[in-house]
Amino acid sequence: MATAPVETEQPPLADYRVVGFQRKIVSPTPDASLPGGSCFHCGAALINCVTIRHITTGEIHDVGLDCAERTGLDRDGLKALLAERRAAERAEAQQLSAERRRLEEEALRAQHGEHGTLTRFESGCPCSPCRTAAPHGTMTRFEDDNCTCEQCVTTALESGDWRRTTGRVLLDAATGKVFDDARVVDTRFGLRWVLDDPDTDEASWYPAIPPKRRSTMVSKGVLLAEVEMLARRTRHGWLPLLRLSEPTTDVWGEPVPGPD
């Protein structure tokens, strides 16, 4: 049974080695850029030219990347060339980007001042130093600092995403201090207040629905009271988030204790 002949012919560019890479562009007019080279193997017009040299004759030619990859050119040399080219392009792009940012920053600094100034914030800069320069009466000051001054609250209400409401807070039964980090969660036993202890990493749980007897909550060291709050619009409804007033009476109508 006859066997198929073994292919012994070398690829067309097997005797060439990579010696360089260059971009060749001609511009017949200021608005036109055309390929300035041509592929030695297929004749295609080229901008990105792989320079190759014959290992025996020393002839120098240009080929395109596609031809270089599929016509038997020295693969190690080609891989090294492409890796070097990509690294050089990345470095050039990073350098150009850094220089562009530097020039843009210089122009902005000349026009609007340094970061962290009111003029730079008003120019639209969103960086942290500029946000700290936001004046009262802006959403930036309200959202970043949870500022509840009259100006910031008015701005929040005018945005349509916030509104005044009444909400309950958990407070210390002895001092009347509000636990601002307490929150209500839905458990298998119903809604409960949870208060984390940062020193022990443990949590204390309290009923969210006031028991009939005030003493039941006092025995746990806490009370419940209602205060004016700002609620934010969410897809599930209005969520009370920011307290606008201090409690004066608890939900049982008793005065809230003050500090000694």
N, C-alpha and C positions, 0 to 999 in steps of 0.2 A: 504494500500500500504506500503510495507516494505521499511524502510530507511536503507541506508548504515551504517554499524557500524562506530562509531567514533574511530579514531586512538588514542590510549592512550599510546602506547609504547614510552618511552623516547628515544631520540637520544643516540647513544652509549657512548658519552663522556659527557653527561649532568651532571654527578656527579664529574667531574674533573674541577679543576681551574688552570689557568695559573700561574706559579711561576717563570718562567725564560725563557731565550733564550740563545743558544750558538751554535757556529759553531764547528762541529766535522770533522776533516780531518786526514787521515792517509797517510803517505808517505813512501811506502815500498822501494822506490828508490828516489834519488834526483830529478829525472825528472818526477815522478809520484805522483799525488795527488788524493786520493780516498775518497769516503764518509766514515765517521767514525761512523755513527749512523744508526739506523733503526727505522722505524715508528712502534709504538706499535699497531696501528690500522690496517694498511694495509701491513706492512712488507717491504715497499720500503726503499731502501738505502737513507740515509739523510746526508747532510752537514749542512743545516740550521735546527736546532732542537728546537721545542717548548717544554719546560719542563712543564709537568702537574702533579698535585697531586690530589689523590682521597680525597674527603672531609670527608670520614668516616674512611677509612683504612690508609690513609696517604701514599699509594703506589705512587712511583715516576716513571714516564715513559716519553719517548720522542715520539712526533708525528711530522709529517710534516705539513707545513703551509696549504696545500690543505685539508688534513684531519681535521685539526683544524678548518677550516672555514666551513666545511659542515657536521660535525658530532655532532653538539649541544654543542660544547665547549663554555664556558662563553664568550659571545660576547663582553661585555664591557672590560673584562680582555684581550681578544685577540686584540681588537682595541687599547687598551692602550699599549700593548706589541709591536704591529706593528708600532705605532706612535713613540714609544721610540726607536725602532730599526732603523727606517728610519732616525730619528733625529741624532742618534749616528753615522750611516753610513755617513750622510752628513757632520757631524762635522769631522769625521775621514778623509773623502775625502778632505775636505777643508784644514785640517791640513797638510795632505800629499802633497797636491798641493802647499800650501804655502812654505813648507819645500823644495820641489823640485825646486820651483822658486828661493828660497833663495840660494840654492846650485849652481844652474845654473848661477845666477847673480854673485856669488863669483868667479866662474870659469871664466866667461867672464871678470870680472873686473881685475882678475889677469893676463889674457892674453891680453886684449885690452885696459884696462884703464877705467876711470870713464866715465859716460854719459856726453856728451857735449864736448868731445875731438875728435880730428881728427881721432885718431887710432880707437876709438870706432865707429865713423861713418863709417869708411872704413871697419869695420868688418861686416857691414850690418844692424846695429841697426837703426830702423825707428822712434825712439822716437823723440819728439820735440827738446829737448836739443841737441841731436846728429845731427839733421837736420840743426840746426843753425851753427854747426861747419863745414858744407859742404863747400869746397873751391870753388872759381870761376872756371868755366869750367865744372861744373857738372850740370845735369838736376835738381838735388835737389835745388841747389842755384838759378838756373834760374826760376824754377816753384814757389818756396816758396817766393822769394823776388822780382820776376819780374825783375831780374837783366838783364840789357842790355849792360853789359860790353862786350868787344870784345870776351873774352874767352867763356862767357856764351852764347852769340849769336851764335858763331861758333858751340858749342855743340848742341844747339837747331836745327840749320840747318842740322847738320849731322844726327840728329835723324830721319829726313824724315817727321816729323809731323809739322814742321814749315818752312816757307819760307818768303823771303823778298817780299814786295808788296808796293803799294802806296795806302794810304787811306786818307779820309777827316776827319778833326777835326773842332770842333766848338770853337771859341775863342772870348775873350773879345775885342770889337772894340776899346776900349780906351787904354788898356794896352798890348794887344797881347797875354795875358795869355790863354793857352789852358784849356778848361774845360774837364779834363780827365774823369769826371763822366757823361758827356753827352753821350747819346746813341740815335741810330736811331731805331724807331719802325714803324711798319706797321699799319696805322689807316685807317678808312673809307675815309679819305681825301687824302690817299696816304702816302708815307714815310715822317716822320717828325722827327726832332731832339727834344728830350725832356731833360730838365734840371731841376732836383729837387732842391728846396730850403730847406735846412735842418732846417732853422729857422722857416719857416712858414708851412712846410709840403705841400707846393703847387708846381706845376710844370709849367715851361714855355715851350712853343712849338714854333718851328721855322721850316721853310721849309727845307727839305733835298736837294731838287734840287735848285741850286743857281738861284735866280731871275736875270733878265737881268740887272737890275740896282743895283749897289753896295750899293747905298744910301738906298735901301729898307731894307737891312740887318742892315746897320749902324743905321738906325732909331730905330731898335729893340735892339741896343746895342751889336750886335754880328757880327762876320764875319766867313767865311768859308775858309779853306786853305787845301792844300794837303801836306802830309809829308810821309817820308819813315816809314814803319811799318813792324812788324812781324805778319804774319797771321798763325793761327792754322788750321790744317786739321780737318774738321767735316764731318759728313755724308751728309751734304747739300752743301759742298764746303769749300772754304778757308775763314776763318773769321778773319779780321784784329783786333788785340787785343793790341799789344804793340807798342808804339810810339818810333821810333829810332832817330828822329831828331826834331828840332824846326822849325816851319814855318818861312819863310823869306818873302814870297809874298802870297797874298791871291788868290783865284780862279779867280779874275778879273785882276790879274797881278799887283796889287798895293802893295807896301811894307807894311809889317805887322808892326803896331805901336809898339814901345818899351816902357818900363816904363820910366816915367819922371825922 
